[in-house]
Amino acid sequence: MQPSGYPQPTPTSPSSDPYSFLNTPTTPKRSPFSFFRSGSPKSIRLLMIVVGLLFIILIIVGIKSLFNNGKALDLPSLTQVVIQQQELISISSTGSQQASSQTYLNFSYTALASVTTDQNNLEKLLTANGHKINLATIIPSPTIANQLSQNEQTSNFDNVYGTIISKQLNVYKNDLSNAYTLNKSPIIRSILSKDYKDTTLLQQMFSSSVG
């Protein structure tokens, strides 16, 4: 027993120990990227998905940037080109079924294939840039359709057909030229230039074999 005259020692609580942190385990902070560094199959799949989405976004942005080259598209002029292509497809399709001479038939098949291909190429580029044209809503000229149908059963069909398609090729070329002037995108201009050359070849073929 200690003498009553001496102060009793105060017991030290665990929390008052200044060195208790040395013995207390600390919880490490988790890095926001620690999930991906864990190497688990789930984290690897998630990382691949994220990288894939970023890659797709970059491709889409790059295509649009290249497509427009910073220039806005003149949609009315391009739509008019597609309308004229649809008109020529309708006329040449009728000619391929109703023409009596082999010369007109051969020209109709060539024109139909050429214009259809050109239209598909232009339509794909417009769709890729967010401007889809619904071809089902484009109605060929009723006047032209009536002129052809009225002569389907006559010997004059080839002449009527030749006059109509020759005129429409000229109209189509004018629309191509106008669209080329109004659109500054290099890709669009490349497509329109090719279409113009294809149309010139069709006119030359028509003149040499039919006209």
Sine and cosine of phi, psi and omega as CSV:
sin_phi,cos_phi,sin_psi,cos_psi,sin_omega,cos_omega
0.00,0.00,0.72,-0.70,0.00,-1.00
-1.00,0.09,0.49,-0.87,0.02,-1.00
-0.89,0.46,0.57,-0.82,-0.06,-1.00
-0.93,0.37,-0.23,0.97,-0.04,-1.00
-0.99,0.15,-0.21,0.98,-0.01,-1.00
-1.00,-0.09,0.61,-0.79,0.03,-1.00
-0.94,0.34,0.62,-0.78,0.01,-1.00
-0.97,0.26,0.68,-0.73,0.04,-1.00
-0.91,0.41,0.68,-0.74,0.00,-1.00
-1.00,0.10,0.83,-0.56,0.00,-1.00
-0.90,0.44,0.67,-0.75,-0.02,-1.00
-1.00,0.05,0.84,-0.55,0.04,-1.00
-0.98,0.19,0.46,-0.89,-0.02,-1.00
-0.85,0.53,-0.52,0.85,-0.07,-1.00
-0.97,0.24,-0.33,0.94,-0.03,-1.00
-1.00,0.00,-0.01,1.00,0.02,-1.00
-0.96,0.29,0.90,-0.43,-0.04,-1.00
-0.93,0.37,-0.22,0.97,-0.02,-1.00
-0.94,-0.34,0.26,0.97,-0.04,-1.00
-0.91,0.41,-0.41,0.91,-0.03,-1.00
-0.91,0.42,-0.35,0.94,-0.01,-1.00
-0.94,0.34,-0.45,0.89,-0.05,-1.00
-0.97,-0.24,-0.11,0.99,-0.04,-1.00
-1.00,-0.09,0.88,-0.48,0.00,-1.00
-0.92,0.40,0.67,-0.74,0.03,-1.00
-0.97,-0.23,0.57,-0.82,0.03,-1.00
-1.00,0.06,0.89,-0.46,-0.03,-1.00
-0.91,0.42,0.60,-0.80,0.06,-1.00
-0.95,0.32,0.69,-0.73,0.00,-1.00
-1.00,0.07,0.76,-0.65,0.07,-1.00
-0.97,0.24,0.57,-0.82,0.03,-1.00
-0.88,0.48,-0.29,0.96,0.00,-1.00
-0.97,-0.25,0.10,0.99,-0.04,-1.00
-0.91,0.41,-0.46,0.89,0.01,-1.00
-0.89,0.46,-0.64,0.77,-0.01,-1.00
-0.97,0.26,-0.45,0.89,0.00,-1.00
-0.99,0.13,-0.09,1.00,-0.05,-1.00
-0.93,0.36,-0.41,0.91,0.05,-1.00
0.99,0.16,0.13,0.99,0.01,-1.00
-0.96,0.29,0.47,-0.88,0.01,-1.00
-0.83,0.56,-0.60,0.80,-0.02,-1.00
-0.91,0.42,-0.69,0.73,-0.01,-1.00
-0.93,0.38,-0.58,0.81,0.02,-1.00
-0.92,0.40,-0.67,0.74,0.02,-1.00
-0.90,0.44,-0.68,0.73,0.00,-1.00
-0.90,0.44,-0.65,0.76,0.03,-1.00
-0.89,0.45,-0.66,0.76,0.01,-1.00
-0.90,0.43,-0.62,0.78,0.02,-1.00
-0.90,0.43,-0.71,0.70,0.00,-1.00
-0.88,0.48,-0.72,0.69,0.00,-1.00
-0.89,0.45,-0.65,0.76,0.01,-1.00
-0.89,0.46,-0.68,0.73,0.01,-1.00
-0.90,0.44,-0.67,0.74,0.04,-1.00
-0.89,0.46,-0.64,0.77,0.00,-1.00
-0.90,0.43,-0.67,0.74,0.01,-1.00
-0.90,0.43,-0.67,0.74,0.01,-1.00
-0.88,0.47,-0.68,0.73,0.01,-1.00
-0.89,0.46,-0.63,0.78,0.02,-1.00
-0.90,0.43,-0.71,0.70,-0.01,-1.00
-0.88,0.47,-0.71,0.70,0.01,-1.00
-0.89,0.46,-0.65,0.76,0.00,-1.00
-0.91,0.42,-0.67,0.75,0.01,-1.00
-0.90,0.43,-0.69,0.72,0.00,-1.00
-0.91,0.42,-0.63,0.78,0.02,-1.00
-0.90,0.43,-0.69,0.73,0.02,-1.00
-0.93,0.38,-0.61,0.79,-0.05,-1.00
-0.90,0.44,-0.73,0.69,-0.06,-1.00
-1.00,0.06,-0.47,0.88,-0.08,-1.00
0.78,0.62,0.58,0.81,0.02,-1.00
0.98,0.21,0.07,1.00,-0.04,-1.00
-0.93,-0.36,0.64,-0.76,0.05,-1.00
-0.97,0.25,0.58,-0.82,0.03,-1.00
-0.99,0.14,0.59,-0.81,0.11,-0.99
-1.00,-0.06,1.00,-0.01,-0.12,-0.99
-0.91,0.42,-0.61,0.79,0.01,-1.00
-0.85,0.53,-0.68,0.74,-0.02,-1.00
-0.93,0.36,-0.61,0.79,0.02,-1.00
-0.94,0.33,-0.60,0.80,0.06,-1.00
-0.90,0.44,-0.62,0.79,0.03,-1.00
-0.90,0.44,-0.59,0.81,0.07,-1.00
-0.88,0.47,-0.71,0.70,0.00,-1.00
-0.89,0.45,-0.62,0.79,0.03,-1.00
-0.89,0.45,-0.70,0.71,0.02,-1.00
-0.92,0.40,-0.57,0.82,0.08,-1.00
-0.89,0.45,-0.67,0.74,0.01,-1.00
-0.91,0.42,-0.59,0.81,0.04,-1.00
-0.90,0.44,-0.72,0.70,0.01,-1.00
-0.91,0.41,-0.59,0.81,0.06,-1.00
-0.89,0.46,-0.68,0.74,0.01,-1.00
-0.91,0.42,-0.70,0.72,-0.03,-1.00
-0.92,0.40,-0.74,0.67,-0.03,-1.00
-0.93,0.38,-0.50,0.87,0.07,-1.00
-0.91,0.41,-0.67,0.74,0.07,-1.00
-0.90,0.44,-0.67,0.74,0.01,-1.00
-0.89,0.45,-0.60,0.80,0.00,-1.00
-0.93,0.37,-0.31,0.95,-0.01,-1.00
-0.98,-0.20,-0.46,0.89,-0.16,-0.99
-0.92,-0.40,-0.31,0.95,-0.04,-1.00
-0.89,0.46,0.58,-0.81,-0.04,-1.00
-1.00,-0.10,-0.53,0.85,-0.02,-1.00
-1.00,0.02,0.55,-0.84,0.00,-1.00
-0.90,0.43,-0.50,0.86,0.01,-1.00
-0.89,0.45,-0.72,0.69,0.03,-1.00
-0.93,0.38,-0.60,0.80,0.03,-1.00
-0.89,0.46,-0.72,0.69,0.00,-1.00
-0.88,0.47,-0.67,0.74,0.02,-1.00
-0.90,0.44,-0.66,0.75,-0.01,-1.00
-0.88,0.47,-0.69,0.72,0.02,-1.00
-0.88,0.47,-0.68,0.73,-0.01,-1.00
-0.92,0.40,-0.71,0.70,0.00,-1.00
-0.89,0.45,-0.67,0.74,-0.01,-1.00
-0.88,0.48,-0.72,0.70,-0.01,-1.00
-0.92,0.39,-0.68,0.73,-0.05,-1.00
-0.91,0.42,-0.77,0.63,-0.05,-1.00
-0.93,0.37,-0.60,0.80,0.03,-1.00
-0.88,0.47,-0.68,0.73,0.03,-1.00
-0.89,0.45,-0.70,0.71,0.00,-1.00
-0.89,0.45,-0.64,0.77,0.01,-1.00
-0.91,0.41,-0.66,0.75,0.01,-1.00
-0.87,0.49,-0.67,0.74,-0.01,-1.00
-0.90,0.43,-0.70,0.71,0.01,-1.00
-0.92,0.39,-0.66,0.75,-0.02,-1.00
-0.90,0.44,-0.63,0.77,0.02,-1.00
-0.89,0.45,-0.67,0.74,0.01,-1.00
-0.91,0.41,-0.66,0.75,0.03,-1.00
-0.91,0.42,-0.66,0.75,0.02,-1.00
-0.90,0.43,-0.65,0.76,0.02,-1.00
-0.89,0.46,-0.43,0.90,0.01,-1.00
-0.99,-0.15,0.23,0.97,0.08,-1.00
1.00,0.08,0.33,0.95,-0.01,-1.00
-0.80,-0.60,0.97,0.23,-0.03,-1.00
-0.99,0.14,0.74,-0.68,0.03,-1.00
-0.96,-0.28,0.82,-0.57,0.00,-1.00
-0.99,0.12,0.97,-0.23,-0.05,-1.00
-0.90,0.43,-0.42,0.91,-0.02,-1.00
-0.91,0.41,-0.36,0.93,-0.02,-1.00
-1.00,0.03,-0.11,0.99,-0.01,-1.00
-1.00,0.03,0.91,-0.42,-0.03,-1.00
-0.98,-0.22,0.85,-0.53,0.04,-1.00
-0.85,0.52,0.37,-0.93,-0.04,-1.00
-0.84,0.54,0.85,-0.53,0.04,-1.00
-0.88,0.47,-0.54,0.84,-0.01,-1.00
-0.90,0.44,-0.72,0.69,0.01,-1.00
-0.92,0.40,-0.67,0.74,0.01,-1.00
-0.87,0.50,-0.64,0.77,0.02,-1.00
-0.92,0.38,-0.65,0.76,0.01,-1.00
-0.88,0.48,-0.65,0.76,0.00,-1.00
-0.95,0.32,-0.70,0.72,-0.05,-1.00
-0.91,0.41,-0.56,0.83,0.00,-1.00
-0.93,0.36,-0.34,0.94,-0.04,-1.00
-0.92,-0.38,0.15,0.99,-0.04,-1.00
-0.88,0.47,-0.58,0.82,-0.07,-1.00
-0.99,-0.17,0.24,0.97,-0.01,-1.00
-0.91,-0.42,0.27,-0.96,0.03,-1.00
-0.97,0.24,-0.10,1.00,-0.04,-1.00
-1.00,-0.06,0.04,1.00,-0.09,-1.00
-0.86,0.51,-0.70,0.71,-0.07,-1.00
-0.87,0.50,-0.66,0.76,0.00,-1.00
-0.91,0.40,-0.70,0.71,0.01,-1.00
-0.90,0.44,-0.71,0.71,0.00,-1.00
-0.88,0.48,-0.71,0.71,0.00,-1.00
-0.88,0.47,-0.66,0.76,0.02,-1.00
-0.90,0.44,-0.69,0.73,-0.05,-1.00
-0.92,0.39,-0.75,0.66,-0.09,-1.00
-0.94,0.34,-0.51,0.86,0.07,-1.00
-0.90,0.43,-0.67,0.74,0.03,-1.00
-0.91,0.41,-0.67,0.74,-0.05,-1.00
-0.94,0.35,-0.50,0.87,0.08,-1.00
-0.90,0.44,-0.62,0.79,0.06,-1.00
-0.92,0.40,-0.67,0.74,0.03,-1.00
-0.89,0.46,-0.67,0.74,0.00,-1.00
-0.89,0.46,-0.69,0.73,0.01,-1.00
-0.90,0.44,-0.62,0.79,0.04,-1.00
-0.90,0.44,-0.65,0.76,0.03,-1.00
-0.92,0.38,-0.60,0.80,0.06,-1.00
-0.89,0.45,-0.69,0.73,0.01,-1.00
-0.90,0.44,-0.65,0.76,0.01,-1.00
-0.91,0.41,-0.69,0.72,0.01,-1.00
-0.91,0.42,-0.60,0.80,0.03,-1.00
-0.88,0.47,-0.65,0.76,-0.01,-1.00
-0.93,0.38,-0.63,0.78,-0.11,-0.99
-0.99,0.11,-0.32,0.95,-0.03,-1.00
-0.94,-0.34,0.78,-0.63,-0.07,-1.00
-0.98,-0.19,-0.11,0.99,0.00,-1.00
-0.90,0.44,0.80,-0.60,0.00,-1.00
-0.86,0.51,-0.62,0.79,-0.02,-1.00
-0.93,0.37,-0.70,0.71,0.03,-1.00
-0.88,0.47,-0.69,0.73,0.00,-1.00
-0.90,0.44,-0.58,0.81,0.04,-1.00
-0.90,0.44,-0.67,0.74,0.03,-1.00
-0.91,0.42,-0.72,0.69,-0.02,-1.00
-0.91,0.42,-0.61,0.79,0.03,-1.00
-0.90,0.43,-0.66,0.75,0.04,-1.00
-0.90,0.44,-0.69,0.73,0.02,-1.00
-0.87,0.49,-0.64,0.77,0.01,-1.00
-0.90,0.44,-0.68,0.73,0.02,-1.00
-0.91,0.42,-0.65,0.76,0.03,-1.00
-0.88,0.48,-0.65,0.76,0.00,-1.00
-0.92,0.39,-0.62,0.78,0.06,-1.00
-0.88,0.48,-0.65,0.76,0.04,-1.00
-0.90,0.43,-0.62,0.78,0.05,-1.00
-0.90,0.44,-0.66,0.75,0.03,-1.00
-0.90,0.43,-0.64,0.77,0.03,-1.00
-0.91,0.42,-0.65,0.76,0.03,-1.00
-0.90,0.44,-0.67,0.75,0.00,-1.00
-0.90,0.44,-0.70,0.71,-0.05,-1.00
-0.91,0.42,-0.65,0.76,-0.07,-1.00
-0.98,0.22,-0.53,0.85,-0.10,-1.00
-0.97,-0.25,-0.44,0.90,-0.08,-1.00
-0.89,-0.47,-0.79,0.61,-0.09,-1.00
-0.96,0.28,0.00,0.00,0.00,0.00
